[in-house]
Amino acid sequence: MSTSISRRQLLGSVAAGSAAAVAAPFAQAACSNVPAKWDETTDVIVIGTGFAGLMAAYEVRKAGAECIVIDKMATPGGNSIINGGIMCVPGNDFQKKDGIEDSPEAMAEDMLKAGLNLNHRDKVKTVCEGALPAYRRLIDEFGVQWKLNTHEGGHRVPRSALTANGSGSEIVRKQLAALEKLGVKPRLRCIMDHIILDDAGTAVGLEVREGYRFGREESGRKKFIRARKGIVLAFGGFCADVEYRKMFDPNLDENFQSTNHPGATSEGIREANAIGAQLIQCDWLQCLPYTSPDEKGFGIAWTWTGATSSRGFWFDAATGRRFVNELADRKIRSDAIIAHLREGHDVLAFGDSKTAKIFEDMRPGMLERILKAGVCWKFDTLEALEKAYSIPKEAFEKTIAEVNESVTTKKDPLGRRVNERLQTLTDGPFYVTRISPKVHHSMGGILTTPKAEVVSIRGGIIPGLYAAGEATGGVHGAVRLGSCAVTDCIVNGSIAGREVAKRG
Amino acid sequence: MSTSISRRQLLGSVAAGSAAAVAAPFAQAACSNVPAKWDETTDVIVIGTGFAGLMAAYEVRKAGAECIVIDKMATPGGNSIINGGIMCVPGNDFQKKDGIEDSPEAMAEDMLKAGLNLNHRDKVKTVCEGALPAYRRLIDEFGVQWKLNTHEGGHRVPRSALTANGSGSEIVRKQLAALEKLGVKPRLRCIMDHIILDDAGTAVGLEVREGYRFGREESGRKKFIRARKGIVLAFGGFCADVEYRKMFDPNLDENFQSTNHPGATSEGIREANAIGAQLIQCDWLQCLPYTSPDEKGFGIAWTWTGATSSRGFWFDAATGRRFVNELADRKIRSDAIIAHLREGHDVLAFGDSKTAKIFEDMRPGMLERILKAGVCWKFDTLEALEKAYSIPKEAFEKTIAEVNESVTTKKDPLGRRVNERLQTLTDGPFYVTRISPKVHHSMGGILTTPKAEVVSIRGGIIPGLYAAGEATGGVHGAVRLGSCAVTDCIVNGSIAGREVAKRG
């Protein structure tokens, strides 16, 4: 076995970002489940069809290696295809146009502050420095189109590029198209049951089931696929797996919805951990603060609630008062909102006709959609709104007056950064959505080296095994800032793909 | 493999506290490292000689089963024997004498509040309800002697019994004596290298090295010991393992000392995790707020610093002002102190001659010891103290006046609970210690069922494997309250011992 001392050296080298040593052989690893016969052989198998997995597969093919991409669900894209389509990119084209000064260092500082410095600094550096080149490649190689720059909570400046269609699907669809040109079509309804290690503890293939139907857990036909070079774990997080997340954070029980697609379960990360992958920080689960209790999952109401975080405000309907900086980090906002919901109060996101006009420009047709869906409500007058939610008139109109005053003073009583986005809220019709946080992102996960190699519980790495995206931990620390996940997935997905393709 | 659905059911039953199912067989588990020949066979092997391990071994022998207890260090007791000897016991004899009303429910509420509700409620309930019976047994069966009741940070009332000699050694020594009467002497310098699973994934024995010397990692002779009934993991936490703890919390790097004995390393928990034990909440590492930078490890200066938390006060020498409720929970206090230390300021624990007199009654001879050791300093006048640390006179004497005022008003400006312990601070000589937090306790660890069975990463349990004490996670959540660890170790050590002894 590797000694305690050599373990430390190995991990030390991982932390230091130098080439990680291979875990020394040990008793338990000397047990292989390599099948007598492989049903199929390729160079690389990628698990997951979100931003990270598709990026990894793209790099593998670009490097001229064979690649099989699998996903257990019936449709590709995981959480990425339903995500908001905002990518954190210091130095993006809109910042340049607006003359906003920014840098990877500034982004890193904001990530570390929100992350309570639990972030692994080498990972933060990689993501922040990789952001602009990744954004350029998405434009130049994939044809991804961007519309404007948004200001996400916890970021010191607007630095998040929004896709042309206001969704992650703009990126995923173009990644899928680029992959298809390279001859790769993801195999859907194919679930990974086991990562197969050889006698030396090297990951050499997978036991999967084809024709799997999510929710029918015994469905599908078993198959063994060999991977000559290696395997990339890009199966995302586990926020939709109530029992697994409850072990780490008993607060987030059945009473909390998740924004995630139903396939965001734990069997992938359990398998990785069970065959020796080191997990870290899994008890940091992020709630998205601005989701709606009036619809299932991620929904669409958050688009309005999000817009009001810089162009309107949030308040407690029972008191008529704001209670949190609408641009604070997600944890601060979620904790504050949950405290008010526990009092049995409604929390509302408020904006006026000017807010609505800008929103319409940002996301054409969306206001109509959320009104039709019954997750946003329109009121011609403040009186009508106050009546509908029995909001104390005086307190509420004092709140509006304070916000309007901050437009000129640029000083917000709750410390919100006031920029040109905020205009005085004066003219009806007025619009509100209800707010209730939902479990959104698992910050923790598999520990990887700077080369996206999976770190072994026993120190060193598990040869042939790579991971990227939400399946990994360390990038975001305690609290992830909005729009940083897309950057993480694109940057580290690329690294994983390039590195696995290099293996002999 | 066990299905996602059955996994949830299994874990659900664990959470619900009903009998946990055995993890369904799966490929990886079907690889055994059972030796051709065992060197020795017994019923139960206990790893670790702290409160939990010794309690488990005691129960095993009481149940009439054979037991081998191993410890890798040259001396027994781990962190327990150097611990402060305070056990949280609502309803203890001193509370009764002082007419302090308390209950297991009140203790549970305080633990959950400090633990940010990350605690597993079934574990909290077990510990709180088991406290008083465990305390009685320590008196009746082991002859442990207690001296007085202390008020630890985060507890609503004084509810922590202090051992006669003011150290955990009072308990450990009597546990060792009781075990020796039962024919068990711990085998020291015996390290566990591997937990051996059979083909069904049941823990059936250990690969150990006898004659191991800590720090000489390859030392010792390999030996295989079979355990007919099972194995109890009571190897404690990993706070002294900088590389391991840094993976979970990069803040606690080489710049932080630990209060733990040097053997508080990670090889035990790594091995458990590597053979399939589910870990939780390992990134919650607690710093002991009141340790001294003027001595290595736990040291002795904390005794004075602790006494001043209710009988004196803590302040920033550069400002002369208090800055934190000295009885707040450990995380609040550590974070506040670290912030002031980062400014390059000294943080001092202050008390006067009255404080010293009570301290002398509590811990005879200790004041003399800490003065001799050069970790506490005596000043005949305030002027002398102010001069020695260039403390701003006016601000400091205002601080003293405020504290003295709170003795009569019972209102503390920083919200400290003021009780009869606090007397006006007026007469020299005055004493101070310097304060600097040290990494003290790993709240996270191995997930267990209410029967102390180790939960498998794949759901269900690992048959034959039990764990208790700091090696486990879930009892304390995010923040452990002082004196709750002893209770946890005694209560859950007993449960682990009784349960493993029952196995066929």
Contacts between the chains, C-beta under 8 A, distances in Angstrom:
chain1	res1	chain2	res2	distance
A	1	B	193	5.7
A	1	B	194	7.2
A	3	B	217	3.6
A	3	B	218	6.2
A	4	B	217	5.1
A	4	B	265	5.9
A	4	B	266	7.8
A	4	B	267	5.1
A	5	B	217	4.9
A	6	B	217	7.6
A	7	B	243	7.4
A	7	B	266	7.8
A	7	B	267	7.4
A	7	B	270	7.5
A	8	B	241	7.7
A	8	B	242	7.7
A	8	B	243	4.5
A	11	B	243	4.4
A	11	B	244	7.4
A	11	B	247	6.9
A	12	B	243	5.8
A	15	B	243	7.2
A	15	B	246	6.4
A	15	B	247	7.8
A	26	B	194	7.3
A	27	B	33	4.2
A	27	B	194	5.0
A	27	B	196	7.9
A	27	B	207	6.7
A	28	B	31	7.7
A	28	B	33	6.2
A	28	B	194	6.8
A	28	B	197	8.0
A	28	B	274	6.0
A	28	B	275	5.9
A	30	B	31	7.9
A	30	B	33	7.1
A	31	B	28	7.5
A	31	B	30	7.9
A	31	B	31	2.3
A	31	B	32	7.0
A	31	B	33	6.9
A	32	B	31	7.0
A	33	B	27	4.1
A	33	B	28	6.1
A	33	B	30	7.0
A	33	B	31	6.9
A	116	B	251	7.9
A	117	B	250	6.7
A	117	B	251	5.2
A	118	B	249	6.1
A	118	B	250	6.5
A	118	B	251	7.1
A	118	B	283	6.6
A	119	B	250	7.3
A	120	B	250	6.0
A	121	B	250	6.9
A	193	B	1	5.5
A	194	B	1	7.0
A	194	B	26	7.3
A	194	B	27	5.0
A	194	B	28	6.7
A	196	B	27	7.8
A	197	B	28	8.0
A	207	B	27	6.7
A	217	B	3	3.6
A	217	B	4	5.2
A	217	B	5	4.9
A	217	B	6	7.7
A	218	B	3	6.2
A	241	B	8	7.8
A	242	B	8	7.7
A	243	B	7	7.4
A	243	B	8	4.5
A	243	B	11	4.5
A	243	B	12	5.9
A	243	B	15	7.3
A	244	B	11	7.4
A	246	B	15	6.6
A	247	B	11	7.0
A	247	B	15	7.9
A	247	B	278	6.9
A	247	B	280	5.3
A	247	B	447	6.1
A	248	B	280	5.6
A	248	B	281	6.5
A	249	B	118	6.1
A	250	B	117	6.7
A	250	B	118	6.5
A	250	B	119	7.3
A	250	B	120	6.0
A	250	B	121	6.9
A	251	B	116	7.9
A	251	B	117	5.2
A	251	B	118	7.1
A	265	B	4	5.9
A	266	B	4	7.8
A	266	B	7	7.8
A	267	B	4	5.2
A	267	B	7	7.4
A	270	B	7	7.5
A	270	B	457	5.4
A	270	B	458	6.0
A	270	B	459	7.9
A	273	B	273	7.5
A	273	B	457	5.0
A	274	B	28	6.1
A	274	B	276	5.7
A	274	B	457	4.5
A	274	B	458	5.7
A	275	B	28	5.9
A	276	B	274	5.7
A	278	B	247	6.9
A	279	B	279	7.3
A	280	B	247	5.3
A	280	B	248	5.6
A	280	B	282	7.6
A	280	B	283	6.7
A	281	B	248	6.5
A	281	B	283	4.8
A	282	B	280	7.6
A	283	B	118	6.6
A	283	B	280	6.6
A	283	B	281	4.8
A	283	B	283	6.6
A	283	B	284	7.4
A	283	B	444	7.6
A	284	B	283	7.4
A	444	B	283	7.6
A	447	B	247	6.1
A	457	B	270	5.4
A	457	B	273	5.0
A	457	B	274	4.5
A	458	B	270	6.0
A	458	B	274	5.7
A	459	B	270	7.9
